[in-house]
Amino acid sequence: MNGDRVNYTMGPQDADTLNKVWPFGGSVNGVRGGRLPVAGEVRPAWVTRENADGTKNLHVLLDASIGHWVRDVTQGAGEGQFQPVV
């Protein structure tokens, strides 16, 4: 359901995308870079949209000053998938 908290397992495509956008930690022009996740790392996320086919769009929380949104994510235990928080 929209607004639910889930756990999202970062996939290699997530790590690659984030490292291209923010290629290093630390600080750039006073903006804190934080630590970017790696593939396989589980991060908290919020459901922002439930799609008609059962997939979900998520806002993934990072330890960085950038945001990460993923679309059309399926439920499961693999990389690039989410699991409900019980």
HTML snippet that shows the backbone in 3Dmol.js (N, CA, C, O; Angstrom):
<script src="https://3Dmol.org/build/3Dmol-min.js"></script>
<div id="view" style="width:600px;height:400px;position:relative"></div>
<script>
const pdb = `
ATOM      1  N   MET A   1       0.837  -1.177   0.000  1.00  0.00           N
ATOM      2  CA  MET A   1       0.000   0.000   0.000  1.00  0.00           C
ATOM      3  C   MET A   1       0.884   1.244   0.000  1.00  0.00           C
ATOM      4  O   MET A   1       1.977   1.230   0.567  1.00  0.00           O
ATOM      5  N   ASN A   2       0.421   2.307  -0.628  1.00  0.00           N
ATOM      6  CA  ASN A   2       1.190   3.554  -0.652  1.00  0.00           C
ATOM      7  C   ASN A   2       1.526   3.995   0.768  1.00  0.00           C
ATOM      8  O   ASN A   2       0.676   3.969   1.657  1.00  0.00           O
ATOM      9  N   GLY A   3       2.764   4.396   0.963  1.00  0.00           N
ATOM     10  CA  GLY A   3       3.220   4.856   2.267  1.00  0.00           C
ATOM     11  C   GLY A   3       3.789   3.765   3.150  1.00  0.00           C
ATOM     12  O   GLY A   3       4.359   4.062   4.200  1.00  0.00           O
ATOM     13  N   ASP A   4       3.649   2.500   2.750  1.00  0.00           N
ATOM     14  CA  ASP A   4       4.205   1.400   3.540  1.00  0.00           C
ATOM     15  C   ASP A   4       5.728   1.422   3.477  1.00  0.00           C
ATOM     16  O   ASP A   4       6.323   1.800   2.468  1.00  0.00           O
ATOM     17  N   ARG A   5       6.346   1.003   4.589  1.00  0.00           N
ATOM     18  CA  ARG A   5       7.798   0.868   4.626  1.00  0.00           C
ATOM     19  C   ARG A   5       8.153  -0.543   4.233  1.00  0.00           C
ATOM     20  O   ARG A   5       7.538  -1.498   4.708  1.00  0.00           O
ATOM     21  N   VAL A   6       9.143  -0.685   3.364  1.00  0.00           N
ATOM     22  CA  VAL A   6       9.617  -1.993   2.920  1.00  0.00           C
ATOM     23  C   VAL A   6      11.143  -1.992   2.968  1.00  0.00           C
ATOM     24  O   VAL A   6      11.766  -0.946   3.151  1.00  0.00           O
ATOM     25  N   ASN A   7      11.732  -3.158   2.803  1.00  0.00           N
ATOM     26  CA  ASN A   7      13.181  -3.275   2.664  1.00  0.00           C
ATOM     27  C   ASN A   7      13.492  -3.571   1.210  1.00  0.00           C
ATOM     28  O   ASN A   7      12.937  -4.499   0.623  1.00  0.00           O
ATOM     29  N   TYR A   8      14.385  -2.774   0.631  1.00  0.00           N
ATOM     30  CA  TYR A   8      14.770  -2.934  -0.770  1.00  0.00           C
ATOM     31  C   TYR A   8      16.217  -3.406  -0.827  1.00  0.00           C
ATOM     32  O   TYR A   8      17.094  -2.815  -0.198  1.00  0.00           O
ATOM     33  N   THR A   9      16.465  -4.479  -1.587  1.00  0.00           N
ATOM     34  CA  THR A   9      17.822  -4.989  -1.762  1.00  0.00           C
ATOM     35  C   THR A   9      18.422  -4.352  -3.014  1.00  0.00           C
ATOM     36  O   THR A   9      17.939  -4.549  -4.129  1.00  0.00           O
ATOM     37  N   MET A  10      19.485  -3.587  -2.796  1.00  0.00           N
ATOM     38  CA  MET A  10      20.125  -2.874  -3.898  1.00  0.00           C
ATOM     39  C   MET A  10      20.687  -3.861  -4.912  1.00  0.00           C
ATOM     40  O   MET A  10      21.304  -4.861  -4.547  1.00  0.00           O
ATOM     41  N   GLY A  11      20.466  -3.567  -6.188  1.00  0.00           N
ATOM     42  CA  GLY A  11      21.012  -4.379  -7.259  1.00  0.00           C
ATOM     43  C   GLY A  11      22.227  -3.705  -7.876  1.00  0.00           C
ATOM     44  O   GLY A  11      22.500  -2.544  -7.572  1.00  0.00           O
ATOM     45  N   PRO A  12      22.959  -4.397  -8.728  1.00  0.00           N
ATOM     46  CA  PRO A  12      24.137  -3.803  -9.356  1.00  0.00           C
ATOM     47  C   PRO A  12      23.798  -2.557 -10.167  1.00  0.00           C
ATOM     48  O   PRO A  12      24.599  -1.624 -10.232  1.00  0.00           O
ATOM     49  N   GLN A  13      22.613  -2.533 -10.789  1.00  0.00           N
ATOM     50  CA  GLN A  13      22.219  -1.369 -11.571  1.00  0.00           C
ATOM     51  C   GLN A  13      22.029  -0.143 -10.676  1.00  0.00           C
ATOM     52  O   GLN A  13      22.312   0.980 -11.094  1.00  0.00           O
ATOM     53  N   ASP A  14      21.546  -0.356  -9.433  1.00  0.00           N
ATOM     54  CA  ASP A  14      21.391   0.761  -8.494  1.00  0.00           C
ATOM     55  C   ASP A  14      22.749   1.332  -8.124  1.00  0.00           C
ATOM     56  O   ASP A  14      22.957   2.544  -8.175  1.00  0.00           O
ATOM     57  N   ALA A  15      23.674   0.454  -7.750  1.00  0.00           N
ATOM     58  CA  ALA A  15      25.015   0.898  -7.360  1.00  0.00           C
ATOM     59  C   ALA A  15      25.709   1.616  -8.517  1.00  0.00           C
ATOM     60  O   ALA A  15      26.342   2.650  -8.309  1.00  0.00           O
ATOM     61  N   ASP A  16      25.597   1.080  -9.726  1.00  0.00           N
ATOM     62  CA  ASP A  16      26.221   1.715 -10.894  1.00  0.00           C
ATOM     63  C   ASP A  16      25.643   3.106 -11.140  1.00  0.00           C
ATOM     64  O   ASP A  16      26.383   4.065 -11.360  1.00  0.00           O
ATOM     65  N   THR A  17      24.323   3.207 -11.100  1.00  0.00           N
ATOM     66  CA  THR A  17      23.662   4.501 -11.335  1.00  0.00           C
ATOM     67  C   THR A  17      24.087   5.523 -10.301  1.00  0.00           C
ATOM     68  O   THR A  17      24.435   6.653 -10.646  1.00  0.00           O
ATOM     69  N   LEU A  18      24.061   5.134  -9.026  1.00  0.00           N
ATOM     70  CA  LEU A  18      24.412   6.072  -7.960  1.00  0.00           C
ATOM     71  C   LEU A  18      25.867   6.495  -8.032  1.00  0.00           C
ATOM     72  O   LEU A  18      26.182   7.658  -7.779  1.00  0.00           O
ATOM     73  N   ASN A  19      26.750   5.585  -8.368  1.00  0.00           N
ATOM     74  CA  ASN A  19      28.167   5.936  -8.469  1.00  0.00           C
ATOM     75  C   ASN A  19      28.453   6.837  -9.660  1.00  0.00           C
ATOM     76  O   ASN A  19      29.424   7.593  -9.630  1.00  0.00           O
ATOM     77  N   LYS A  20      27.633   6.780 -10.716  1.00  0.00           N
ATOM     78  CA  LYS A  20      27.790   7.699 -11.843  1.00  0.00           C
ATOM     79  C   LYS A  20      27.305   9.095 -11.482  1.00  0.00           C
ATOM     80  O   LYS A  20      27.902  10.095 -11.880  1.00  0.00           O
ATOM     81  N   VAL A  21      26.206   9.151 -10.719  1.00  0.00           N
ATOM     82  CA  VAL A  21      25.642  10.442 -10.322  1.00  0.00           C
ATOM     83  C   VAL A  21      26.498  11.094  -9.242  1.00  0.00           C
ATOM     84  O   VAL A  21      26.724  12.304  -9.268  1.00  0.00           O
ATOM     85  N   TRP A  22      26.972  10.292  -8.296  1.00  0.00           N
ATOM     86  CA  TRP A  22      27.732  10.792  -7.147  1.00  0.00           C
ATOM     87  C   TRP A  22      28.959   9.906  -6.994  1.00  0.00           C
ATOM     88  O   TRP A  22      28.958   8.997  -6.165  1.00  0.00           O
ATOM     89  N   PRO A  23      30.011  10.151  -7.779  1.00  0.00           N
ATOM     90  CA  PRO A  23      31.110   9.194  -7.892  1.00  0.00           C
ATOM     91  C   PRO A  23      32.037   9.066  -6.686  1.00  0.00           C
ATOM     92  O   PRO A  23      32.969   8.263  -6.726  1.00  0.00           O
ATOM     93  N   PHE A  24      31.821   9.809  -5.643  1.00  0.00           N
ATOM     94  CA  PHE A  24      32.697   9.689  -4.477  1.00  0.00           C
ATOM     95  C   PHE A  24      31.945  10.176  -3.251  1.00  0.00           C
ATOM     96  O   PHE A  24      31.003  10.961  -3.362  1.00  0.00           O
ATOM     97  N   GLY A  25      32.365   9.706  -2.076  1.00  0.00           N
ATOM     98  CA  GLY A  25      31.788  10.169  -0.821  1.00  0.00           C
ATOM     99  C   GLY A  25      32.408  11.494  -0.430  1.00  0.00           C
ATOM    100  O   GLY A  25      33.021  12.166  -1.259  1.00  0.00           O
ATOM    101  N   GLY A  26      32.257  11.864   0.794  1.00  0.00           N
ATOM    102  CA  GLY A  26      32.848  13.112   1.255  1.00  0.00           C
ATOM    103  C   GLY A  26      31.937  14.287   1.023  1.00  0.00           C
ATOM    104  O   GLY A  26      30.721  14.173   1.174  1.00  0.00           O
ATOM    105  N   SER A  27      32.512  15.423   0.654  1.00  0.00           N
ATOM    106  CA  SER A  27      31.733  16.649   0.516  1.00  0.00           C
ATOM    107  C   SER A  27      32.107  17.371  -0.772  1.00  0.00           C
ATOM    108  O   SER A  27      33.287  17.490  -1.101  1.00  0.00           O
ATOM    109  N   VAL A  28      31.124  17.843  -1.485  1.00  0.00           N
ATOM    110  CA  VAL A  28      31.325  18.640  -2.684  1.00  0.00           C
ATOM    111  C   VAL A  28      30.540  19.930  -2.519  1.00  0.00           C
ATOM    112  O   VAL A  28      29.320  19.896  -2.361  1.00  0.00           O
ATOM    113  N   ASN A  29      31.225  21.068  -2.555  1.00  0.00           N
ATOM    114  CA  ASN A  29      30.572  22.369  -2.369  1.00  0.00           C
ATOM    115  C   ASN A  29      29.719  22.401  -1.102  1.00  0.00           C
ATOM    116  O   ASN A  29      28.646  23.003  -1.082  1.00  0.00           O
ATOM    117  N   GLY A  30      30.205  21.751  -0.052  1.00  0.00           N
ATOM    118  CA  GLY A  30      29.503  21.768   1.228  1.00  0.00           C
ATOM    119  C   GLY A  30      28.368  20.768   1.340  1.00  0.00           C
ATOM    120  O   GLY A  30      27.717  20.703   2.383  1.00  0.00           O
ATOM    121  N   VAL A  31      28.110  19.984   0.297  1.00  0.00           N
ATOM    122  CA  VAL A  31      27.037  18.989   0.343  1.00  0.00           C
ATOM    123  C   VAL A  31      27.634  17.655   0.767  1.00  0.00           C
ATOM    124  O   VAL A  31      28.594  17.179   0.162  1.00  0.00           O
ATOM    125  N   ARG A  32      27.074  17.064   1.789  1.00  0.00           N
ATOM    126  CA  ARG A  32      27.612  15.808   2.321  1.00  0.00           C
ATOM    127  C   ARG A  32      27.290  14.668   1.373  1.00  0.00           C
ATOM    128  O   ARG A  32      26.140  14.477   0.978  1.00  0.00           O
ATOM    129  N   GLY A  33      28.305  13.921   1.017  1.00  0.00           N
ATOM    130  CA  GLY A  33      28.118  12.804   0.120  1.00  0.00           C
ATOM    131  C   GLY A  33      27.649  11.540   0.815  1.00  0.00           C
ATOM    132  O   GLY A  33      26.923  10.747   0.215  1.00  0.00           O
ATOM    133  N   GLY A  34      28.040  11.332   2.053  1.00  0.00           N
ATOM    134  CA  GLY A  34      27.653  10.122   2.765  1.00  0.00           C
ATOM    135  C   GLY A  34      28.342   8.903   2.200  1.00  0.00           C
ATOM    136  O   GLY A  34      29.410   9.004   1.596  1.00  0.00           O
ATOM    137  N   ARG A  35      27.730   7.753   2.396  1.00  0.00           N
ATOM    138  CA  ARG A  35      28.280   6.492   1.907  1.00  0.00           C
ATOM    139  C   ARG A  35      27.243   5.848   0.997  1.00  0.00           C
ATOM    140  O   ARG A  35      26.120   5.566   1.415  1.00  0.00           O
ATOM    141  N   LEU A  36      27.630   5.624  -0.231  1.00  0.00           N
ATOM    142  CA  LEU A  36      26.704   5.034  -1.183  1.00  0.00           C
ATOM    143  C   LEU A  36      26.613   3.527  -0.967  1.00  0.00           C
ATOM    144  O   LEU A  36      27.600   2.894  -0.592  1.00  0.00           O
ATOM    145  N   PRO A  37      25.440   2.952  -1.199  1.00  0.00           N
ATOM    146  CA  PRO A  37      25.277   1.511  -0.998  1.00  0.00           C
ATOM    147  C   PRO A  37      25.928   0.696  -2.110  1.00  0.00           C
ATOM    148  O   PRO A  37      26.258   1.217  -3.175  1.00  0.00           O
ATOM    149  N   VAL A  38      26.101  -0.576  -1.841  1.00  0.00           N
ATOM    150  CA  VAL A  38      26.633  -1.515  -2.821  1.00  0.00           C
ATOM    151  C   VAL A  38      25.559  -2.553  -3.123  1.00  0.00           C
ATOM    152  O   VAL A  38      24.601  -2.704  -2.366  1.00  0.00           O
ATOM    153  N   ALA A  39      25.723  -3.258  -4.223  1.00  0.00           N
ATOM    154  CA  ALA A  39      24.772  -4.308  -4.589  1.00  0.00           C
ATOM    155  C   ALA A  39      24.665  -5.328  -3.456  1.00  0.00           C
ATOM    156  O   ALA A  39      25.674  -5.725  -2.872  1.00  0.00           O
ATOM    157  N   GLY A  40      23.458  -5.739  -3.156  1.00  0.00           N
ATOM    158  CA  GLY A  40      23.206  -6.699  -2.097  1.00  0.00           C
ATOM    159  C   GLY A  40      22.867  -6.074  -0.763  1.00  0.00           C
ATOM    160  O   GLY A  40      22.345  -6.753   0.121  1.00  0.00           O
ATOM    161  N   GLU A  41      23.153  -4.793  -0.597  1.00  0.00           N
ATOM    162  CA  GLU A  41      22.852  -4.109   0.659  1.00  0.00           C
ATOM    163  C   GLU A  41      21.344  -3.861   0.753  1.00  0.00           C
ATOM    164  O   GLU A  41      20.717  -3.451  -0.223  1.00  0.00           O
ATOM    165  N   VAL A  42      20.774  -4.110   1.920  1.00  0.00           N
ATOM    166  CA  VAL A  42      19.346  -3.895   2.143  1.00  0.00           C
ATOM    167  C   VAL A  42      19.150  -2.508   2.733  1.00  0.00           C
ATOM    168  O   VAL A  42      19.770  -2.153   3.736  1.00  0.00           O
ATOM    169  N   ARG A  43      18.272  -1.718   2.092  1.00  0.00           N
ATOM    170  CA  ARG A  43      18.009  -0.341   2.515  1.00  0.00           C
ATOM    171  C   ARG A  43      16.519  -0.160   2.767  1.00  0.00           C
ATOM    172  O   ARG A  43      15.702  -0.800   2.105  1.00  0.00           O
ATOM    173  N   PRO A  44      16.147   0.707   3.722  1.00  0.00           N
ATOM    174  CA  PRO A  44      14.730   0.992   3.933  1.00  0.00           C
ATOM    175  C   PRO A  44      14.187   1.802   2.761  1.00  0.00           C
ATOM    176  O   PRO A  44      14.903   2.595   2.149  1.00  0.00           O
ATOM    177  N   ALA A  45      12.917   1.590   2.464  1.00  0.00           N
ATOM    178  CA  ALA A  45      12.279   2.319   1.364  1.00  0.00           C
ATOM    179  C   ALA A  45      10.806   2.531   1.697  1.00  0.00           C
ATOM    180  O   ALA A  45      10.232   1.832   2.532  1.00  0.00           O
ATOM    181  N   TRP A  46      10.210   3.515   1.024  1.00  0.00           N
ATOM    182  CA  TRP A  46       8.781   3.809   1.159  1.00  0.00           C
ATOM    183  C   TRP A  46       8.108   3.555  -0.183  1.00  0.00           C
ATOM    184  O   TRP A  46       8.636   3.922  -1.233  1.00  0.00           O
ATOM    185  N   VAL A  47       6.945   2.927  -0.139  1.00  0.00           N
ATOM    186  CA  VAL A  47       6.158   2.713  -1.348  1.00  0.00           C
ATOM    187  C   VAL A  47       5.528   4.047  -1.747  1.00  0.00           C
ATOM    188  O   VAL A  47       4.794   4.655  -0.967  1.00  0.00           O
ATOM    189  N   THR A  48       5.820   4.493  -2.965  1.00  0.00           N
ATOM    190  CA  THR A  48       5.249   5.757  -3.451  1.00  0.00           C
ATOM    191  C   THR A  48       4.118   5.534  -4.442  1.00  0.00           C
ATOM    192  O   THR A  48       3.303   6.429  -4.663  1.00  0.00           O
ATOM    193  N   ARG A  49       4.060   4.344  -5.044  1.00  0.00           N
ATOM    194  CA  ARG A  49       2.982   4.030  -5.984  1.00  0.00           C
ATOM    195  C   ARG A  49       2.843   2.524  -6.124  1.00  0.00           C
ATOM    196  O   ARG A  49       3.826   1.788  -6.211  1.00  0.00           O
ATOM    197  N   GLU A  50       1.585   2.089  -6.143  1.00  0.00           N
ATOM    198  CA  GLU A  50       1.279   0.690  -6.442  1.00  0.00           C
ATOM    199  C   GLU A  50       0.754   0.639  -7.864  1.00  0.00           C
ATOM    200  O   GLU A  50      -0.222   1.311  -8.197  1.00  0.00           O
ATOM    201  N   ASN A  51       1.396  -0.153  -8.697  1.00  0.00           N
ATOM    202  CA  ASN A  51       1.011  -0.247 -10.096  1.00  0.00           C
ATOM    203  C   ASN A  51      -0.019  -1.353 -10.299  1.00  0.00           C
ATOM    204  O   ASN A  51      -0.114  -2.281  -9.495  1.00  0.00           O
ATOM    205  N   ALA A  52      -0.784  -1.247 -11.377  1.00  0.00           N
ATOM    206  CA  ALA A  52      -1.861  -2.201 -11.654  1.00  0.00           C
ATOM    207  C   ALA A  52      -1.357  -3.633 -11.792  1.00  0.00           C
ATOM    208  O   ALA A  52      -2.099  -4.576 -11.517  1.00  0.00           O
ATOM    209  N   ASP A  53      -0.106  -3.809 -12.215  1.00  0.00           N
ATOM    210  CA  ASP A  53       0.438  -5.163 -12.403  1.00  0.00           C
ATOM    211  C   ASP A  53       1.027  -5.754 -11.115  1.00  0.00           C
ATOM    212  O   ASP A  53       1.615  -6.834 -11.148  1.00  0.00           O
ATOM    213  N   GLY A  54       0.875  -5.054  -9.981  1.00  0.00           N
ATOM    214  CA  GLY A  54       1.368  -5.549  -8.700  1.00  0.00           C
ATOM    215  C   GLY A  54       2.764  -5.076  -8.336  1.00  0.00           C
ATOM    216  O   GLY A  54       3.202  -5.260  -7.201  1.00  0.00           O
ATOM    217  N   THR A  55       3.476  -4.463  -9.292  1.00  0.00           N
ATOM    218  CA  THR A  55       4.793  -3.909  -8.969  1.00  0.00           C
ATOM    219  C   THR A  55       4.614  -2.614  -8.192  1.00  0.00           C
ATOM    220  O   THR A  55       3.518  -2.057  -8.130  1.00  0.00           O
ATOM    221  N   LYS A  56       5.701  -2.145  -7.605  1.00  0.00           N
ATOM    222  CA  LYS A  56       5.639  -0.913  -6.812  1.00  0.00           C
ATOM    223  C   LYS A  56       6.785   0.021  -7.199  1.00  0.00           C
ATOM    224  O   LYS A  56       7.851  -0.421  -7.628  1.00  0.00           O
ATOM    225  N   ASN A  57       6.541   1.309  -7.038  1.00  0.00           N
ATOM    226  CA  ASN A  57       7.586   2.324  -7.157  1.00  0.00           C
ATOM    227  C   ASN A  57       8.000   2.689  -5.739  1.00  0.00           C
ATOM    228  O   ASN A  57       7.153   2.850  -4.860  1.00  0.00           O
ATOM    229  N   LEU A  58       9.314   2.820  -5.516  1.00  0.00           N
ATOM    230  CA  LEU A  58       9.838   3.035  -4.168  1.00  0.00           C
ATOM    231  C   LEU A  58      10.751   4.247  -4.102  1.00  0.00           C
ATOM    232  O   LEU A  58      11.435   4.583  -5.068  1.00  0.00           O
ATOM    233  N   HIS A  59      10.749   4.900  -2.940  1.00  0.00           N
ATOM    234  CA  HIS A  59      11.752   5.907  -2.606  1.00  0.00           C
ATOM    235  C   HIS A  59      12.691   5.239  -1.604  1.00  0.00           C
ATOM    236  O   HIS A  59      12.305   4.973  -0.466  1.00  0.00           O
ATOM    237  N   VAL A  60      13.921   4.972  -2.032  1.00  0.00           N
ATOM    238  CA  VAL A  60      14.896   4.254  -1.219  1.00  0.00           C
ATOM    239  C   VAL A  60      15.704   5.265  -0.406  1.00  0.00           C
ATOM    240  O   VAL A  60      16.206   6.248  -0.952  1.00  0.00           O
ATOM    241  N   LEU A  61      15.827   5.024   0.888  1.00  0.00           N
ATOM    242  CA  LEU A  61      16.582   5.920   1.764  1.00  0.00           C
ATOM    243  C   LEU A  61      18.057   5.542   1.748  1.00  0.00           C
ATOM    244  O   LEU A  61      18.411   4.372   1.889  1.00  0.00           O
ATOM    245  N   LEU A  62      18.914   6.550   1.573  1.00  0.00           N
ATOM    246  CA  LEU A  62      20.360   6.345   1.499  1.00  0.00           C
ATOM    247  C   LEU A  62      21.056   7.127   2.595  1.00  0.00           C
ATOM    248  O   LEU A  62      20.492   8.071   3.148  1.00  0.00           O
ATOM    249  N   ASP A  63      22.278   6.737   2.908  1.00  0.00           N
ATOM    250  CA  ASP A  63      23.143   7.496   3.810  1.00  0.00           C
ATOM    251  C   ASP A  63      23.942   8.483   2.959  1.00  0.00           C
ATOM    252  O   ASP A  63      25.169   8.424   2.889  1.00  0.00           O
ATOM    253  N   ALA A  64      23.213   9.383   2.322  1.00  0.00           N
ATOM    254  CA  ALA A  64      23.825  10.378   1.438  1.00  0.00           C
ATOM    255  C   ALA A  64      22.818  11.500   1.242  1.00  0.00           C
ATOM    256  O   ALA A  64      21.646  11.363   1.595  1.00  0.00           O
ATOM    257  N   SER A  65      23.273  12.594   0.686  1.00  0.00           N
ATOM    258  CA  SER A  65      22.383  13.737   0.488  1.00  0.00           C
ATOM    259  C   SER A  65      21.719  13.704  -0.887  1.00  0.00           C
ATOM    260  O   SER A  65      21.338  14.746  -1.419  1.00  0.00           O
ATOM    261  N   ILE A  66      21.582  12.518  -1.457  1.00  0.00           N
ATOM    262  CA  ILE A  66      20.873  12.357  -2.723  1.00  0.00           C
ATOM    263  C   ILE A  66      19.744  11.361  -2.500  1.00  0.00           C
ATOM    264  O   ILE A  66      19.785  10.563  -1.563  1.00  0.00           O
ATOM    265  N   GLY A  67      18.746  11.411  -3.357  1.00  0.00           N
ATOM    266  CA  GLY A  67      17.642  10.477  -3.264  1.00  0.00           C
ATOM    267  C   GLY A  67      17.773   9.391  -4.314  1.00  0.00           C
ATOM    268  O   GLY A  67      18.520   9.528  -5.283  1.00  0.00           O
ATOM    269  N   HIS A  68      17.042   8.319  -4.111  1.00  0.00           N
ATOM    270  CA  HIS A  68      17.051   7.225  -5.089  1.00  0.00           C
ATOM    271  C   HIS A  68      15.640   6.667  -5.179  1.00  0.00           C
ATOM    272  O   HIS A  68      15.061   6.239  -4.180  1.00  0.00           O
ATOM    273  N   TRP A  69      15.096   6.676  -6.387  1.00  0.00           N
ATOM    274  CA  TRP A  69      13.770   6.137  -6.643  1.00  0.00           C
ATOM    275  C   TRP A  69      13.907   4.990  -7.628  1.00  0.00           C
ATOM    276  O   TRP A  69      14.688   5.065  -8.577  1.00  0.00           O
ATOM    277  N   VAL A  70      13.144   3.927  -7.399  1.00  0.00           N
ATOM    278  CA  VAL A  70      13.137   2.791  -8.310  1.00  0.00           C
ATOM    279  C   VAL A  70      11.691   2.516  -8.719  1.00  0.00           C
ATOM    280  O   VAL A  70      10.756   2.724  -7.946  1.00  0.00           O
ATOM    281  N   ARG A  71      11.536   2.043  -9.961  1.00  0.00           N
ATOM    282  CA  ARG A  71      10.195   1.829 -10.511  1.00  0.00           C
ATOM    283  C   ARG A  71       9.977   0.358 -10.846  1.00  0.00           C
ATOM    284  O   ARG A  71      10.907  -0.392 -11.142  1.00  0.00           O
ATOM    285  N   ASP A  72       8.697  -0.015 -10.785  1.00  0.00           N
ATOM    286  CA  ASP A  72       8.257  -1.342 -11.237  1.00  0.00           C
ATOM    287  C   ASP A  72       9.008  -2.478 -10.542  1.00  0.00           C
ATOM    288  O   ASP A  72       9.467  -3.417 -11.191  1.00  0.00           O
ATOM    289  N   VAL A  73       9.125  -2.381  -9.227  1.00  0.00           N
ATOM    290  CA  VAL A  73       9.863  -3.353  -8.430  1.00  0.00           C
ATOM    291  C   VAL A  73       8.921  -4.475  -7.993  1.00  0.00           C
ATOM    292  O   VAL A  73       7.780  -4.228  -7.601  1.00  0.00           O
ATOM    293  N   THR A  74       9.416  -5.707  -8.065  1.00  0.00           N
ATOM    294  CA  THR A  74       8.634  -6.858  -7.634  1.00  0.00           C
ATOM    295  C   THR A  74       9.042  -7.281  -6.229  1.00  0.00           C
ATOM    296  O   THR A  74      10.145  -6.987  -5.767  1.00  0.00           O
ATOM    297  N   GLN A  75       8.127  -7.977  -5.562  1.00  0.00           N
ATOM    298  CA  GLN A  75       8.419  -8.503  -4.233  1.00  0.00           C
ATOM    299  C   GLN A  75       9.248  -9.768  -4.361  1.00  0.00           C
ATOM    300  O   GLN A  75       8.974 -10.616  -5.210  1.00  0.00           O
ATOM    301  N   GLY A  76      10.263  -9.893  -3.517  1.00  0.00           N
ATOM    302  CA  GLY A  76      11.122 -11.075  -3.517  1.00  0.00           C
ATOM    303  C   GLY A  76      12.352 -10.825  -2.681  1.00  0.00           C
ATOM    304  O   GLY A  76      12.525  -9.742  -2.124  1.00  0.00           O
ATOM    305  N   ALA A  77      13.210 -11.827  -2.593  1.00  0.00           N
ATOM    306  CA  ALA A  77      14.404 -11.733  -1.750  1.00  0.00           C
ATOM    307  C   ALA A  77      15.670 -11.421  -2.529  1.00  0.00           C
ATOM    308  O   ALA A  77      16.747 -11.346  -1.938  1.00  0.00           O
ATOM    309  N   GLY A  78      15.570 -11.237  -3.844  1.00  0.00           N
ATOM    310  CA  GLY A  78      16.758 -11.019  -4.649  1.00  0.00           C
ATOM    311  C   GLY A  78      17.140  -9.552  -4.780  1.00  0.00           C
ATOM    312  O   GLY A  78      16.425  -8.661  -4.319  1.00  0.00           O
ATOM    313  N   GLU A  79      18.279  -9.322  -5.416  1.00  0.00           N
ATOM    314  CA  GLU A  79      18.728  -7.952  -5.675  1.00  0.00           C
ATOM    315  C   GLU A  79      17.719  -7.277  -6.611  1.00  0.00           C
ATOM    316  O   GLU A  79      17.217  -7.889  -7.553  1.00  0.00           O
ATOM    317  N   GLY A  80      17.437  -6.000  -6.326  1.00  0.00           N
ATOM    318  CA  GLY A  80      16.477  -5.249  -7.121  1.00  0.00           C
ATOM    319  C   GLY A  80      15.032  -5.564  -6.774  1.00  0.00           C
ATOM    320  O   GLY A  80      14.122  -5.222  -7.529  1.00  0.00           O
ATOM    321  N   GLN A  81      14.812  -6.217  -5.629  1.00  0.00           N
ATOM    322  CA  GLN A  81      13.464  -6.556  -5.180  1.00  0.00           C
ATOM    323  C   GLN A  81      13.242  -6.036  -3.766  1.00  0.00           C
ATOM    324  O   GLN A  81      14.186  -5.651  -3.077  1.00  0.00           O
ATOM    325  N   PHE A  82      11.958  -6.030  -3.336  1.00  0.00           N
ATOM    326  CA  PHE A  82      11.633  -5.553  -2.000  1.00  0.00           C
ATOM    327  C   PHE A  82      10.956  -6.651  -1.199  1.00  0.00           C
ATOM    328  O   PHE A  82      10.411  -7.607  -1.748  1.00  0.00           O
ATOM    329  N   GLN A  83      11.008  -6.484   0.123  1.00  0.00           N
ATOM    330  CA  GLN A  83      10.283  -7.351   1.039  1.00  0.00           C
ATOM    331  C   GLN A  83       9.554  -6.468   2.035  1.00  0.00           C
ATOM    332  O   GLN A  83      10.099  -5.463   2.490  1.00  0.00           O
ATOM    333  N   PRO A  84       8.316  -6.839   2.379  1.00  0.00           N
ATOM    334  CA  PRO A  84       7.581  -6.075   3.387  1.00  0.00           C
ATOM    335  C   PRO A  84       8.262  -6.143   4.741  1.00  0.00           C
ATOM    336  O   PRO A  84       8.951  -7.114   5.054  1.00  0.00           O
ATOM    337  N   VAL A  85       8.068  -5.121   5.527  1.00  0.00           N
ATOM    338  CA  VAL A  85       8.554  -5.110   6.908  1.00  0.00           C
ATOM    339  C   VAL A  85       7.413  -5.604   7.779  1.00  0.00           C
ATOM    340  O   VAL A  85       6.314  -5.050   7.758  1.00  0.00           O
ATOM    341  N   VAL A  86       7.684  -6.648   8.540  1.00  0.00           N
ATOM    342  CA  VAL A  86       6.611  -7.205   9.409  1.00  0.00           C
ATOM    343  C   VAL A  86       6.892  -6.937  10.852  1.00  0.00           C
ATOM    344  O   VAL A  86       6.108  -7.329  11.717  1.00  0.00           O
TER     345      VAL A  86
END
`;
const viewer = $3Dmol.createViewer("view");
viewer.addModel(pdb, "pdb");
viewer.setStyle({}, {cartoon: {color: "spectrum"}});
viewer.zoomTo();
viewer.render();
</script>
